[in-house]
């Protein structure tokens, strides 16, 4: 799908997991924008909520990583990384 999107003019691809990031980076040469959705009834934040998720996405080759930086409940405090 990433290859088809780039062939049709996409300038970047959004990915949702380290496995997806790795596969997309092998297939195309555009920036990969990443996040991990973490829906949990114990907290409100759900977009890349932990440092481990950030580390995993970065290790997979993510060019940009989206996080939920709002002041809502989360599994770990939002501190400068």
PLY file of the C-alpha trace (Angstrom):
ply
format ascii 1.0
element vertex 81
property float x
property float y
property float z
element edge 80
property int vertex1
property int vertex2
end_header
0.00 0.00 0.00
2.86 2.39 0.79
4.40 1.79 -2.62
1.08 2.49 -4.35
0.59 5.65 -2.29
4.05 6.96 -3.21
3.51 6.07 -6.88
0.36 8.23 -6.77
2.23 11.15 -5.21
2.28 10.65 -1.44
5.13 12.59 0.16
5.04 10.59 3.38
3.42 7.55 4.96
1.73 7.19 8.35
2.47 3.96 10.22
1.10 2.50 13.44
3.71 0.02 14.69
7.44 -0.70 14.63
6.81 -3.69 12.34
4.95 -1.45 9.86
7.69 1.18 10.03
10.39 -1.35 9.15
8.44 -2.78 6.23
7.52 0.65 4.85
11.10 1.95 5.15
12.25 -1.04 3.05
9.61 -0.40 0.39
9.67 3.37 -0.15
11.95 6.36 0.26
9.67 8.98 1.84
9.37 10.09 5.47
7.47 7.70 7.74
5.32 9.40 10.36
4.52 7.05 13.21
2.40 6.59 16.28
1.15 3.75 18.38
-2.47 3.68 19.48
-2.83 2.51 23.06
-6.50 2.47 24.07
-6.80 1.64 27.74
-9.78 2.43 29.99
-7.41 3.34 32.85
-6.18 6.54 31.16
-7.29 9.03 28.49
-4.12 9.48 26.42
-3.89 6.93 23.62
-1.33 8.10 21.05
2.21 6.87 21.78
1.88 6.97 25.56
5.18 5.48 26.81
8.90 5.97 26.35
9.20 2.32 25.30
6.81 2.93 22.42
8.88 5.94 21.38
12.10 3.92 21.59
10.59 1.04 19.60
9.37 3.35 16.82
12.71 5.16 16.68
14.62 1.87 16.53
12.43 0.76 13.63
13.45 3.86 11.67
10.58 6.30 12.19
11.30 9.74 10.78
8.67 11.48 12.95
6.88 10.17 16.02
3.52 11.56 17.12
2.66 11.60 20.82
-0.36 12.70 22.80
1.02 15.74 24.61
-2.24 16.97 26.08
-2.78 17.26 29.83
-4.85 14.14 30.27
-4.36 11.01 32.34
-1.64 8.72 31.01
0.26 5.57 32.07
3.49 7.51 32.76
4.08 11.22 33.40
4.78 13.36 30.34
8.31 14.59 30.96
10.82 15.95 28.48
12.35 13.05 26.62
0 1
1 2
2 3
3 4
4 5
5 6
6 7
7 8
8 9
9 10
10 11
11 12
12 13
13 14
14 15
15 16
16 17
17 18
18 19
19 20
20 21
21 22
22 23
23 24
24 25
25 26
26 27
27 28
28 29
29 30
30 31
31 32
32 33
33 34
34 35
35 36
36 37
37 38
38 39
39 40
40 41
41 42
42 43
43 44
44 45
45 46
46 47
47 48
48 49
49 50
50 51
51 52
52 53
53 54
54 55
55 56
56 57
57 58
58 59
59 60
60 61
61 62
62 63
63 64
64 65
65 66
66 67
67 68
68 69
69 70
70 71
71 72
72 73
73 74
74 75
75 76
76 77
77 78
78 79
79 80
